[in-house]
Amino acid sequence: MDALVELISGRFRRAEPRRRVGDYLRGLLAGLERTNGWTVSEHAGAVCPDGMQRLLRTAGWDVDGVRDDLRGYVLGELDAVAVRCEVGPRRGSGLSTGPFPRTASRTRRAAFTATGSP
């Protein structure tokens, strides 16, 4: 995990988000029952979610660079297989990007995040 954090932290403009991104990733991968601003922040030892929310809302970072670094790490270091999903939001939802509505089933969401080893 430290190698991944070191790899992508340079894509953030300021020092505070560079430090916080590691806590954020560790919280996402910790197997928490729920992954939201509060639970990820508490897992990182913070008393409120303000810092994590700032990381996601206002921190300046190279989105494409992080995506490329993460893809390279997963495919190279973890020897995983990338899965591309061509499914977008429901038609007529008015959304161009973003998560499915909360009514989406857990299995449908899991299909979008699944990766596997050859």
GROMACS elastic network, one bead per residue, 0.5 to 0.9 nm:
[ bonds ]
;  ai    aj funct       b0    kb
    1     4     6  0.51846   500
    1     5     6  0.62621   500
    1     6     6  0.86112   500
    1    22     6  0.81345   500
    1    25     6  0.84400   500
    1    26     6  0.78035   500
    2     5     6  0.50842   500
    2     6     6  0.60634   500
    2     7     6  0.84594   500
    2    22     6  0.76932   500
    3     6     6  0.51238   500
    3     7     6  0.60750   500
    3     8     6  0.88348   500
    4     8     6  0.63388   500
    4     9     6  0.83758   500
    4    22     6  0.85434   500
    4    69     6  0.83803   500
    4    70     6  0.75329   500
    4    73     6  0.70579   500
    5     8     6  0.54329   500
    5     9     6  0.56820   500
    5    10     6  0.88979   500
    5    18     6  0.83934   500
    5    19     6  0.88060   500
    5    21     6  0.70972   500
    5    22     6  0.54306   500
    5    25     6  0.80427   500
    6     9     6  0.53441   500
    6    10     6  0.71880   500
    6    18     6  0.87398   500
    6    22     6  0.84687   500
    7    10     6  0.67124   500
    7    11     6  0.83348   500
    7    66     6  0.85823   500
    7    69     6  0.69491   500
    7    70     6  0.84174   500
    7    73     6  0.86280   500
    8    11     6  0.55379   500
    8    12     6  0.77549   500
    8    18     6  0.83076   500
    8    21     6  0.85471   500
    8    65     6  0.78916   500
    8    66     6  0.56494   500
    8    67     6  0.89175   500
    8    69     6  0.64418   500
    8    70     6  0.75243   500
    9    12     6  0.57454   500
    9    13     6  0.88579   500
    9    15     6  0.87903   500
    9    17     6  0.79393   500
    9    19     6  0.74965   500
    9    21     6  0.69969   500
    9    22     6  0.80505   500
    9    66     6  0.85088   500
   10    13     6  0.74679   500
   10    18     6  0.69931   500
   10    61     6  0.87891   500
   11    18     6  0.80181   500
   11    60     6  0.86356   500
   11    61     6  0.54866   500
   11    62     6  0.53011   500
   11    63     6  0.79387   500
   11    65     6  0.66377   500
   11    66     6  0.64801   500
   12    15     6  0.75572   500
   12    16     6  0.88915   500
   12    17     6  0.63858   500
   12    18     6  0.57292   500
   12    21     6  0.89281   500
   12    59     6  0.74339   500
   12    60     6  0.60066   500
   12    62     6  0.66280   500
   13    16     6  0.89868   500
   13    17     6  0.77755   500
   13    18     6  0.77818   500
   13    59     6  0.77086   500
   13    60     6  0.55973   500
   13    61     6  0.58785   500
   13    62     6  0.83824   500
   14    17     6  0.59818   500
   14    18     6  0.65315   500
   14    59     6  0.78326   500
   14    60     6  0.74679   500
   14    61     6  0.86292   500
   15    18     6  0.50222   500
   15    19     6  0.63274   500
   15    20     6  0.86941   500
   16    19     6  0.52473   500
   16    20     6  0.61662   500
   16    21     6  0.87195   500
   16    55     6  0.86931   500
   17    21     6  0.59008   500
   17    22     6  0.89545   500
   17    51     6  0.85613   500
   17    52     6  0.87290   500
   17    54     6  0.84082   500
   17    55     6  0.58450   500
   17    59     6  0.65570   500
   17    60     6  0.84144   500
   17    61     6  0.87625   500
   18    21     6  0.56275   500
   18    22     6  0.75514   500
   19    22     6  0.62407   500
   19    23     6  0.75398   500
   20    23     6  0.52780   500
   20    24     6  0.62871   500
   20    25     6  0.88316   500
   20    44     6  0.89404   500
   20    51     6  0.77704   500
   20    52     6  0.72800   500
   20    55     6  0.73598   500
   21    25     6  0.61776   500
   21    26     6  0.85509   500
   21    52     6  0.83699   500
   21    55     6  0.74972   500
   22    25     6  0.52131   500
   22    26     6  0.61195   500
   22    27     6  0.85001   500
   23    26     6  0.51486   500
   23    27     6  0.60847   500
   23    28     6  0.86539   500
   23    40     6  0.79464   500
   23    41     6  0.80263   500
   23    43     6  0.81568   500
   23    44     6  0.55691   500
   23    52     6  0.87805   500
   24    27     6  0.51271   500
   24    28     6  0.62714   500
   24    29     6  0.87643   500
   24    40     6  0.64948   500
   24    41     6  0.76428   500
   24    43     6  0.89794   500
   24    44     6  0.75228   500
   24    52     6  0.70124   500
   24    55     6  0.87935   500
   25    28     6  0.50688   500
   25    29     6  0.62294   500
   25    30     6  0.84568   500
   25    40     6  0.88344   500
   26    29     6  0.52069   500
   26    30     6  0.58409   500
   26    40     6  0.83119   500
   26    43     6  0.84472   500
   26    44     6  0.80245   500
   27    30     6  0.50994   500
   27    31     6  0.78317   500
   27    32     6  0.74052   500
   27    35     6  0.75225   500
   27    39     6  0.78476   500
   27    41     6  0.76194   500
   27    42     6  0.87736   500
   27    43     6  0.60233   500
   27    44     6  0.67999   500
   28    31     6  0.71355   500
   28    32     6  0.74859   500
   28    35     6  0.63116   500
   28    36     6  0.87550   500
   28    40     6  0.67926   500
   29    32     6  0.77796   500
   30    40     6  0.88345   500
   30    43     6  0.83885   500
   31    34     6  0.82865   500
   31    35     6  0.84485   500
   32    35     6  0.61608   500
   32    39     6  0.75181   500
   32    40     6  0.80686   500
   32    43     6  0.85603   500
   33    39     6  0.86818   500
   34    39     6  0.67628   500
   34    40     6  0.85438   500
   35    38     6  0.79677   500
   35    39     6  0.58926   500
   35    40     6  0.60349   500
   36    39     6  0.55012   500
   36    40     6  0.60162   500
   36    41     6  0.83001   500
   36    49     6  0.88870   500
   37    40     6  0.54892   500
   37    41     6  0.59508   500
   37    42     6  0.85068   500
   37    48     6  0.84073   500
   37    49     6  0.52287   500
   37    50     6  0.80882   500
   37    52     6  0.63525   500
   37    53     6  0.65087   500
   38    41     6  0.51724   500
   38    42     6  0.60374   500
   38    43     6  0.85212   500
   38    46     6  0.88453   500
   38    47     6  0.86282   500
   38    48     6  0.65502   500
   38    49     6  0.51210   500
   38    50     6  0.88442   500
   38    52     6  0.86295   500
   39    42     6  0.50777   500
   39    43     6  0.60627   500
   39    44     6  0.85906   500
   39    49     6  0.82033   500
   40    43     6  0.50607   500
   40    44     6  0.63113   500
   40    45     6  0.88069   500
   40    46     6  0.87893   500
   40    49     6  0.78745   500
   40    52     6  0.78786   500
   41    44     6  0.50285   500
   41    45     6  0.63459   500
   41    46     6  0.51800   500
   41    47     6  0.71987   500
   41    48     6  0.64953   500
   41    49     6  0.52665   500
   41    50     6  0.83752   500
   41    51     6  0.78717   500
   41    52     6  0.64597   500
   42    46     6  0.52310   500
   42    47     6  0.63664   500
   42    48     6  0.72598   500
   42    49     6  0.77698   500
   43    46     6  0.74959   500
   46    49     6  0.70849   500
   46    50     6  0.88952   500
   46    51     6  0.82521   500
   47    50     6  0.89204   500
   48    51     6  0.76596   500
   48    52     6  0.87310   500
   49    52     6  0.54723   500
   49    53     6  0.60621   500
   49    54     6  0.86007   500
   50    53     6  0.51125   500
   50    54     6  0.60908   500
   50    55     6  0.86348   500
   51    54     6  0.50581   500
   51    55     6  0.62418   500
   51    56     6  0.88391   500
   52    56     6  0.64565   500
   52    57     6  0.86044   500
   53    56     6  0.52081   500
   53    57     6  0.58871   500
   53    58     6  0.81316   500
   54    57     6  0.50369   500
   54    58     6  0.53334   500
   54    59     6  0.62446   500
   55    58     6  0.61523   500
   55    60     6  0.84177   500
   56    59     6  0.65027   500
   61    64     6  0.89750   500
   61    65     6  0.85155   500
   61    66     6  0.81922   500
   62    65     6  0.52194   500
   62    66     6  0.62429   500
   62    67     6  0.86634   500
   63    66     6  0.52758   500
   63    67     6  0.62249   500
   63    68     6  0.86689   500
   64    67     6  0.50526   500
   64    68     6  0.61267   500
   64    69     6  0.85458   500
   65    68     6  0.50921   500
   65    69     6  0.60236   500
   65    70     6  0.84417   500
   66    69     6  0.50329   500
   66    70     6  0.59339   500
   66    71     6  0.84122   500
   67    70     6  0.51712   500
   67    71     6  0.60660   500
   67    72     6  0.85492   500
   68    71     6  0.51109   500
   68    72     6  0.60984   500
   68    73     6  0.85259   500
   69    72     6  0.51397   500
   69    73     6  0.60798   500
   69    74     6  0.86149   500
   70    73     6  0.50427   500
   70    74     6  0.61014   500
   70    75     6  0.85070   500
   71    74     6  0.52359   500
   71    75     6  0.60493   500
   71    76     6  0.82441   500
   71    82     6  0.80858   500
   72    75     6  0.52596   500
   72    76     6  0.56449   500
   72    77     6  0.77641   500
   73    76     6  0.52104   500
   73    77     6  0.52064   500
   73    78     6  0.69059   500
   73    79     6  0.87755   500
   74    77     6  0.57192   500
   74    78     6  0.50664   500
   74    79     6  0.66538   500
   74    80     6  0.60728   500
   74    81     6  0.81866   500
   74    82     6  0.81642   500
   75    78     6  0.59791   500
   75    79     6  0.51691   500
   75    80     6  0.51665   500
   75    81     6  0.64864   500
   75    82     6  0.70749   500
   76    79     6  0.54417   500
   76    80     6  0.76211   500
   77    80     6  0.81648   500
   78   117     6  0.85291   500
   79   117     6  0.67942   500
   79   118     6  0.80456   500
   80   115     6  0.70028   500
   80   116     6  0.58555   500
   80   118     6  0.67915   500
   81   115     6  0.63075   500
   81   116     6  0.57051   500
   81   117     6  0.56846   500
   81   118     6  0.64556   500
   82   114     6  0.88975   500
   82   115     6  0.62777   500
   82   116     6  0.77299   500
   83   112     6  0.84438   500
   83   113     6  0.85100   500
   83   114     6  0.73624   500
   83   115     6  0.62686   500
   83   116     6  0.83783   500
   84   112     6  0.83444   500
   85    88     6  0.82657   500
   85   111     6  0.84859   500
   85   112     6  0.64018   500
   87    90     6  0.87113   500
   87   112     6  0.85793   500
   88    91     6  0.83941   500
   88    96     6  0.81534   500
   88    97     6  0.75344   500
   88    98     6  0.88883   500
   88   100     6  0.87767   500
   89    92     6  0.85930   500
   89    93     6  0.70148   500
   89    94     6  0.86087   500
   89    95     6  0.65137   500
   89    96     6  0.69593   500
   89    97     6  0.68273   500
   89    98     6  0.75891   500
   89    99     6  0.76135   500
   89   100     6  0.62916   500
   89   101     6  0.89223   500
   90    93     6  0.56017   500
   90    94     6  0.84935   500
   90    95     6  0.80318   500
   90   100     6  0.76328   500
   91    94     6  0.76321   500
   91    95     6  0.85010   500
   92    95     6  0.79380   500
   93    96     6  0.84603   500
   95    98     6  0.70486   500
   95    99     6  0.89452   500
   95   100     6  0.89896   500
   97   100     6  0.89670   500
   99   102     6  0.83790   500
   99   109     6  0.88394   500
  100   103     6  0.78252   500
  100   104     6  0.61808   500
  100   109     6  0.80232   500
  101   104     6  0.57725   500
  102   105     6  0.80891   500
  104   107     6  0.84472   500
  104   108     6  0.66962   500
  104   109     6  0.71858   500
  105   108     6  0.53088   500
  105   109     6  0.66129   500
  105   110     6  0.87792   500
  106   109     6  0.51941   500
  106   110     6  0.61081   500
  106   111     6  0.87059   500
  107   111     6  0.62711   500
  108   111     6  0.52763   500
  108   112     6  0.70563   500
  109   112     6  0.54699   500
  109   113     6  0.69018   500
  109   114     6  0.89794   500
  110   113     6  0.53053   500
  110   114     6  0.60324   500
  111   114     6  0.54520   500
  111   115     6  0.89490   500
  112   115     6  0.88536   500
